[in-house]
Amino acid sequence: MRYNKMKNITDIVEKSPLAEIARRSLLLGDLNRTLQQCFPPEFKGRFRVANIRDEVLYCEVQNATLRQGILFRQAELLALVQQAFPAVKRLVFNINPELAAL
């Protein structure tokens, strides 16, 4: 058996693809918590951040009625989001009925 130099487990984990997934997950979780606090009370707990990509923030909402309510106030909500995350230029809301069960 050939002698292999010992490697630090932290270095291995930080360079793995799993580490990038974990960092992205933490970013989305922090973003979700921040937006839950920023958004008006009628929307709190009824949506969640799904992804952020190419200056677009993707969120999931419980139902079509809530989505329409958010779309009517989209400009106001985008301004709130941009206060915390200036890189976001557009919001997209998709319906996820499973979110209502949470």
C-alpha positions as CSV (number, residue, x, y, z in Angstrom):
1,M,0.0,0.0,0.0
2,R,1.3,3.4,-0.9
3,Y,1.7,6.1,1.7
4,N,-0.7,9.0,1.1
5,K,-0.2,12.4,2.7
6,M,-2.8,13.1,5.3
7,K,-5.4,15.6,4.3
8,N,-7.5,17.9,6.5
9,I,-11.2,16.9,6.4
10,T,-12.2,20.5,6.4
11,D,-10.3,21.2,3.2
12,I,-11.9,18.2,1.5
13,V,-15.4,19.2,2.5
14,E,-15.0,22.9,1.6
15,K,-13.9,22.0,-1.9
16,S,-16.7,19.5,-2.6
17,P,-19.8,20.1,-4.6
18,L,-21.8,19.4,-1.5
19,A,-20.3,22.4,0.2
20,E,-21.6,24.7,-2.6
21,I,-25.1,23.2,-2.2
22,A,-24.9,23.8,1.5
23,R,-23.8,27.4,1.1
24,R,-26.6,28.1,-1.4
25,S,-29.1,26.5,0.9
26,L,-28.0,28.8,3.8
27,L,-28.2,31.8,1.5
28,L,-31.7,31.0,0.5
29,G,-32.7,30.3,4.1
30,D,-31.4,33.7,5.2
31,L,-33.0,35.4,2.3
32,N,-36.3,33.8,3.2
33,R,-36.1,34.9,6.8
34,T,-35.3,38.4,5.8
35,L,-38.2,38.7,3.4
36,Q,-40.6,37.2,5.8
37,Q,-39.8,40.1,8.1
38,C,-39.8,42.8,5.4
39,F,-43.1,41.8,3.6
40,P,-46.5,43.1,4.9
41,P,-48.2,41.0,7.5
42,E,-50.8,39.5,5.2
43,F,-48.1,37.7,3.2
44,K,-45.9,36.5,6.1
45,G,-45.6,32.8,6.3
46,R,-47.6,32.3,3.1
47,F,-44.6,32.3,0.7
48,R,-41.1,31.1,0.6
49,V,-38.0,31.8,-1.4
50,A,-37.3,29.1,-3.9
51,N,-34.3,30.4,-5.8
52,I,-32.3,33.4,-6.9
53,R,-30.7,33.5,-10.3
54,D,-29.7,36.1,-12.9
55,E,-31.1,39.0,-10.8
56,V,-34.5,37.2,-10.5
57,L,-35.9,36.1,-7.2
58,Y,-38.2,33.1,-7.5
59,C,-40.7,32.6,-4.7
60,E,-43.5,30.0,-4.1
61,V,-46.9,31.0,-2.8
62,Q,-49.7,28.9,-1.4
63,N,-52.5,29.7,-3.9
64,A,-53.5,31.8,-6.9
65,T,-55.4,34.3,-4.8
66,L,-52.3,35.1,-2.8
67,R,-50.3,35.3,-6.0
68,Q,-52.7,37.9,-7.4
69,G,-52.5,39.9,-4.2
70,I,-48.7,39.9,-4.4
71,L,-48.7,40.8,-8.1
72,F,-50.9,43.8,-7.5
73,R,-48.3,45.1,-5.0
74,Q,-45.3,43.8,-6.9
75,A,-43.6,47.2,-7.4
76,E,-43.8,47.9,-3.7
77,L,-42.5,44.5,-2.7
78,L,-39.7,44.7,-5.2
79,A,-38.6,48.0,-3.6
80,L,-38.6,46.2,-0.2
81,V,-36.5,43.4,-1.5
82,Q,-34.1,45.7,-3.2
83,Q,-33.5,47.5,0.2
84,A,-32.0,44.2,1.5
85,F,-30.8,42.7,-1.8
86,P,-30.0,45.4,-4.4
87,A,-29.0,42.8,-7.0
88,V,-32.6,41.6,-7.4
89,K,-34.3,43.3,-10.4
90,R,-37.4,41.1,-10.8
91,L,-39.7,38.9,-8.7
92,V,-41.4,35.8,-10.0
93,F,-44.1,34.0,-8.0
94,N,-45.1,30.4,-8.6
95,I,-48.0,28.5,-7.0
96,N,-47.1,25.5,-4.9
97,P,-50.2,24.0,-3.2
98,E,-47.9,21.8,-1.0
99,L,-46.8,25.0,0.7
100,A,-50.3,25.4,2.3
101,A,-49.7,22.2,4.2
102,L,-46.6,23.5,6.0
